[in-house]
């Protein structure tokens, strides 16, 4: 009766685990001033361009002439066009409006996208990794069995991202027969990026082996170095092998509003044993979206559209720059104290090596108990995250400064 695959998942979702520990600590120490630099949620309010558009859209809902009911399943044309134009065509990427599927965010899309692939495909993920990619494949019964010793799944190919490979995964051997590759850059949790040359190698590999890359670009707005690609479609040949995930959460603060998009180019095609012809992945995702999703709310899509106006673009840029000031302060502060630190330059995440031989969770406890700073233990993202720790730049500048001052006292 039950989908037993759910029961294979070990422990609780990483962030619920952290929340439980912090709640327990708060109960015992009700006066503690805890600084939360753990979960990747934003703290700045929505910019005025977005707020103004939200108000306008809400007013439209109050009048029979302008009221909107169900949104189109795949998204309103105004937003699909704005994204395709601004995020892609203006950057030289050949993406058409109808290849943009609007959704309620990259978490659900990154979890759902596996549904359009066969149960037998072997997946590859970075280690450490945003947990949703693996957990969603576990729930679907694609991941095999969990091995406590390795903290990994038998049918998942793990690609360590460590200091020695600059946190860029190495291309697997073709004999591994990987068909679905999850890549995320700027990376959560390491905060590191991939340059165009290395990303091109992945695209070439996928095209050569008939694999698909799920490219999670949720943090592209944080790329400040102009030589780093903001989209996988900047690489030649990506239209035939890559699906890209976009989010409004981290660039525009929509974590509570909920809005994202998945780009599925028409050129990704596979032979169907049933139809005896080539089929576009686009048609499967369109069908899945149309059947299981009833469209992001009109007012939220209008808010998304506001992000592409001149004023919206300017305000969002300022917001991201504000978070990047925090990232710079945290990274430089930790370095000054003597930590080995990565990320934080084209990303809101700072990835530090824990001092001495401490495990990630030991360091978590130390920070919480001694200086009341909450971060995320690297081991929660995979075995190669052990002895690492993630701090986010999504707090206030004051709290970022306070956190570093407290860590300095350890
Ligand atoms: N992808 C990555 C890599 C993330 O880190 C997150 C959120 O933390 C998401 C997707 C989720 O984005 P959204 O808020 O659009 O669901």
Boltz pocket constraint, residues with backbone or C-beta under 6 A from the ligand:
constraints:
  - pocket:
      binder: B
      contacts: [[A, 40], [A, 104], [A, 105], [A, 106], [A, 107], [A, 108], [A, 110], [A, 130], [A, 184], [A, 186], [A, 188], [A, 216], [A, 218], [A, 246], [A, 247], [A, 248], [A, 249], [A, 254], [A, 255], [A, 259], [A, 260]]
      max_distance: 6.0
